[in-house]
């Protein structure tokens, strides 16, 4: 956040810069307190300011959306996305990040904080955008965020796999994000503690649903007994290129293409993570 940046310049801020930091922090606190949307918009447009390129300016919708995601203010996120559409997903200005042009971090922030409901709203906004399909794919598969941040160089899918956030991962995959991160998912599943295993298993299962062809993973064959125990014989053979994908996996893959609700609404005995282990 802008008031948390640490640099020698902070020691000699002008009165205008200090006032911008004060109002920016008040806006951050107002979103955190889940104040009504009309009040937050009044503050954003008239009362709070960022210091940008030597002068104060009002907060952009994309900057306000970051606050709404962090604090899970769903009503405010919904308003910003409905009112400003994809412009609310543009990269924040340099006052929010020390690296100009670092990309829009909204997807990564939503995944990191596991904001499934807000992420779904973002996906719907992207689906309705008028831009070419390639642009939408670039956004979904982009590595958003400052190069100094913990998420630097990671797509939202990769981050969801790393953090074992399966509901976020399913939202991204259903809406067209590239199913990257299979190697991380396998390693995460094998190394995680028992309490995290179910979430890690679901992440792996969802990646398998959206992989039309598995990437080459020659190291699986080096320890067949170890990985067969983790994956089951059928999935192991498919990932090693020794057999076609299991029929149940093919059927669930077709179902998954219709939307996340088609998978999450399945009865327990048909949930992917149960069957993939038994294949």
Rosetta blueprint (number, residue, H / E / L):
1 X L
2 X H
3 X H
4 X H
5 X L
6 X L
7 X L
8 X H
9 X H
10 X H
11 X H
12 X H
13 X L
14 X L
15 X H
16 X H
17 X H
18 X H
19 X H
20 X H
21 X H
22 X H
23 X H
24 X H
25 X H
26 X H
27 X H
28 X H
29 X H
30 X H
31 X H
32 X H
33 X L
34 X L
35 X L
36 X L
37 X H
38 X H
39 X H
40 X H
41 X H
42 X H
43 X H
44 X H
45 X H
46 X H
47 X H
48 X L
49 X E
50 X E
51 X E
52 X E
53 X L
54 X L
55 X E
56 X E
57 X E
58 X E
59 X L
60 X L
61 X H
62 X H
63 X H
64 X H
65 X H
66 X H
67 X H
68 X H
69 X H
70 X H
71 X L
72 X L
73 X L
74 X H
75 X H
76 X H
77 X H
78 X H
79 X H
80 X H
81 X H
82 X H
83 X H
84 X H
85 X H
86 X H
87 X H
88 X H
89 X H
90 X L
91 X L
92 X L
93 X L
94 X H
95 X H
96 X H
97 X L
98 X L
99 X L
100 X L
101 X L
102 X L
103 X L
104 X L
105 X L
106 X H
107 X H
108 X H
109 X H
110 X H
111 X H
112 X H
113 X L
114 X L
115 X L
116 X H
117 X H
118 X H
119 X H
120 X H
121 X H
122 X H
123 X H
124 X H
125 X H
126 X H
127 X H
128 X L
129 X L
130 X L
131 X L
132 X L
133 X H
134 X H
135 X H
136 X H
137 X H
138 X H
139 X H
140 X H
141 X L
142 X L
143 X L
144 X L
145 X L
146 X L
147 X L
148 X L
149 X L
150 X L
151 X L
152 X L
153 X L
154 X L
155 X L
156 X H
157 X H
158 X H
159 X H
160 X H
161 X H
162 X H
163 X H
164 X L
165 X L
166 X H
167 X H
168 X H
169 X H
170 X H
171 X H
172 X H
173 X H
174 X H
175 X L
176 X L
177 X L
178 X L
179 X L
180 X L
181 X L
182 X H
183 X H
184 X H
185 X H
186 X H
187 X H
188 X H
189 X H
190 X H
191 X H
192 X L
193 X L
194 X H
195 X H
196 X H
197 X H
198 X H
199 X H
200 X H
201 X H
202 X H
203 X H
204 X H
205 X H
206 X H
207 X H
208 X H
209 X H
210 X H
211 X L
212 X L
213 X L
214 X L
215 X L
216 X L
217 X L
218 X L
219 X H
220 X H
221 X H
222 X H
223 X L
224 X H
225 X H
226 X H
227 X H
228 X H
229 X H
230 X H
231 X H
232 X L
233 X H
234 X H
235 X H
236 X H
237 X H
238 X H
239 X H
240 X L
241 X L
242 X L
243 X L
244 X L
245 X L
246 X L
247 X H
248 X H
249 X H
250 X H
251 X H
252 X H
253 X H
254 X H
255 X H
256 X H
257 X L
258 X L
259 X L
260 X H
261 X H
262 X H
263 X H
264 X H
265 X L
266 X L
267 X L
268 X H
269 X H
270 X H
271 X L
272 X H
273 X H
274 X H
275 X H
276 X H
277 X H
278 X H
279 X L
